[in-house]
């Protein structure tokens, strides 16, 4: 089991189809591709390669808007079982 807690800055990037990104402490508007990580496109992709259960806590700006209402099941997936 992996328990991952992420605390930091986050926002939706309009240049990446409003993908939720986490911004590092070295965030640079000009070099976004090097100073942010796209949560679903990158982090979740990497984590899905690890065959185990995962619990992810995200404490970041605008993280409450990470999932749309149609993704309600994804919000709690793995936590109820």
C-alpha positions in Angstrom: 0.0 0.0 0.0 1.2 3.5 -0.8 0.0 6.5 1.2 0.9 9.7 -0.5 0.4 13.1 1.0 1.0 16.1 -1.2 0.9 19.7 0.2 1.7 22.6 -2.0 0.4 24.9 -4.7 -2.0 23.7 -7.4 -4.0 25.1 -10.2 -5.7 24.2 -13.4 -3.5 25.0 -16.4 -5.5 26.5 -19.3 -2.6 25.6 -21.7 -3.1 21.9 -20.8 -6.9 21.6 -21.3 -7.4 22.8 -17.7 -5.4 19.8 -16.3 -4.7 20.1 -12.6 -1.1 20.8 -12.0 1.1 20.9 -8.9 3.6 23.8 -8.9 7.0 23.3 -7.3 8.6 25.9 -5.1 10.7 26.8 -8.1 7.6 27.5 -10.2 8.3 29.6 -13.3 5.6 30.8 -15.6 7.9 30.7 -18.6 9.1 27.1 -17.8 5.9 25.5 -16.6 6.8 22.1 -18.2 9.8 21.9 -15.8 8.3 23.4 -12.7 4.9 21.8 -12.6 3.6 18.2 -12.7 0.3 17.3 -14.2 -1.5 15.3 -11.6 -3.6 13.0 -13.8 -1.4 12.9 -16.9 1.9 12.3 -15.0 1.7 11.5 -11.3 -1.4 9.2 -11.6 0.1 7.5 -14.7 3.3 6.7 -12.8 1.4 5.5 -9.7 -0.8 3.2 -11.8 2.3 1.3 -12.8 2.8 0.2 -9.2 0.5 -2.9 -8.5 -0.8 -2.0 -5.0 -3.6 0.0 -3.3 -3.0 3.7 -3.1 -4.4 6.5 -0.9 -3.6 10.0 -2.0 -4.2 13.1 0.0 -3.9 16.4 -1.8 -3.6 19.6 0.2 -3.2 22.2 -2.5 -4.7 25.4 -3.8 -7.9 24.6 -5.8 -7.6 20.8 -5.1 -11.3 20.7 -4.3 -12.0 21.3 -7.9 -9.7 18.5 -9.0 -12.5 16.1 -9.9 -15.8 17.1 -11.6 -19.1 15.9 -10.1 -19.2 13.0 -12.6 -16.0 11.7 -11.1 -17.5 11.3 -7.6 -16.7 7.6 -7.6 -13.0 8.4 -8.3 -12.9 10.7 -5.3 -13.3 7.9 -2.9 -12.2 4.9 -5.0 -10.1 2.6 -2.8 -11.1 4.4 0.5 -14.4 2.6 1.0 -13.1 -1.0 0.6 
